[in-house]
Each structure stands twice: as C-alpha cells, then as structure tokens.
Amino acid sequence: MDEVFRALGDPTRRAILRLLRRRDMTAGELADRFPLARSTLSGHFNVLRHAGLIVSERRGTSIVYSLNLSAFEETLAAVMELLASGRRRKGRMP
C-alpha cells in the first residue's frame, strides 16, 4: 500500500495513469506526451510497475503499458476502509 501512495504522490505518474485509463500505450507514445528525458519516464514507469498500478508487455521492439484495474480497485477499497475506521474512532459510526 505504501508503494501505491508513493506512486500516486507524483503528478507525472498520475498523468501517466490518466492516459493509460483511456487505452494501452507504448513507452514511445507516452514519452511523446511529456517534456522529460526517457530515462526519467522509465523511472516513473518502474515506480508504477512496482506499485502494481501498471503492467508492461514487450511486443516486438516496443514495450506496451496497461493500467492494472484490479490494483486500483484494491487501493480504492483500502482507502475506503481507512476512511471508515477513522470515522469509527471519532465516534461518528457505530
């Protein structure tokens, strides 16, 4: 869970996730959308992959990135659980 929050803490990584929400994209297609060195983007991809938020697949000479929807669902469930337990501690929920 810590890796997910770390990954989501960066605006570039959130932008990558928004793009991948629309469709799978190659590393080159993603790189064309950002004014960053490819090595910098590669680091962002690694953080997102390590957090389980994206998956990559080599297709010929390209790497195609996809959103890992099940990881998002798990993260959302965990955040909702955190919010619910916070309410219980404050006496707002039974």
N, C-alpha and C positions, 0 to 999 in steps of 0.2 A: 504494500500500500504506500509506503514511503516513496518508492520509486515512481509511482503514478503521480503523486502530488508534486514531486520534483520535476517530472516531465511536464506537467500541466502549468508549472510556475513560470515558464518561459513563453513570451508572446510569439516567437518564431515557431516554436513547437506547436502551439495552439493553432497557428495559421496553417501549418502543415496538416494537422488533423482535420481542419475545416475543409481543406482541398481534397483530402482523401475521403471525406464523408460523401463527396459528390461522385467520385469514381477512383478506381485504381490508377496510379500514375507511375511512370518510370522516374528514376533518380534524375535524369536529364530534364524531364518535364517539370519536376519540382524545382530543380536548380534554376530554370528559366524564370521562375516566379519570384526569386529572392536575389537581392543585391549582395550576396555573400559568396565567399570562396567555397568551392565544392568540398574542401576538407572541413570547413566549418559546418556545412549542411550534413556531411557524413557523421559528424559528432552528434548533431541533433537527431539524426535517424537512429544512431546507436542508443541514445538515451530512450527514445520512444520504443525501440525494439526491446530493450532491457526491461522496460516497464510493462511490456506486453500489450501496448496500445496499437502497435502496427506489426505487420508481418511482411517479410520480403521473400521474393521468389526470383531466381535467376531465369531469364528467358533469353537464350542466345547470349548476346553480349550486353544485354540490359538487365538491370535489377528493377523489378516492379514492386511497388509498395502498396499495401492494402490496409485498411482500417480493421482492427480486430474488435468487432462489435461486442463479443462476449466479455472482453475486458472492460469496455465501457459500462456494460450492464452491471458487472460486478462492482465497479467503482461507484456507480450511482447507488447501488444497494448499500454499500459500506458507508457512503456519506449520509444517506437517509437514516441508517442505523445510528450513526454518530449524533445526528441532529435529534433523533428520538430519545436517545439516552441522555442528552443534555437537557431536554425538556423534563424528563422524569426527575433528574437531580434537582431542578429548580421548583419542583412541586406542581408543575402545570399539567402533568399527565399522571394517571393512576399507575 
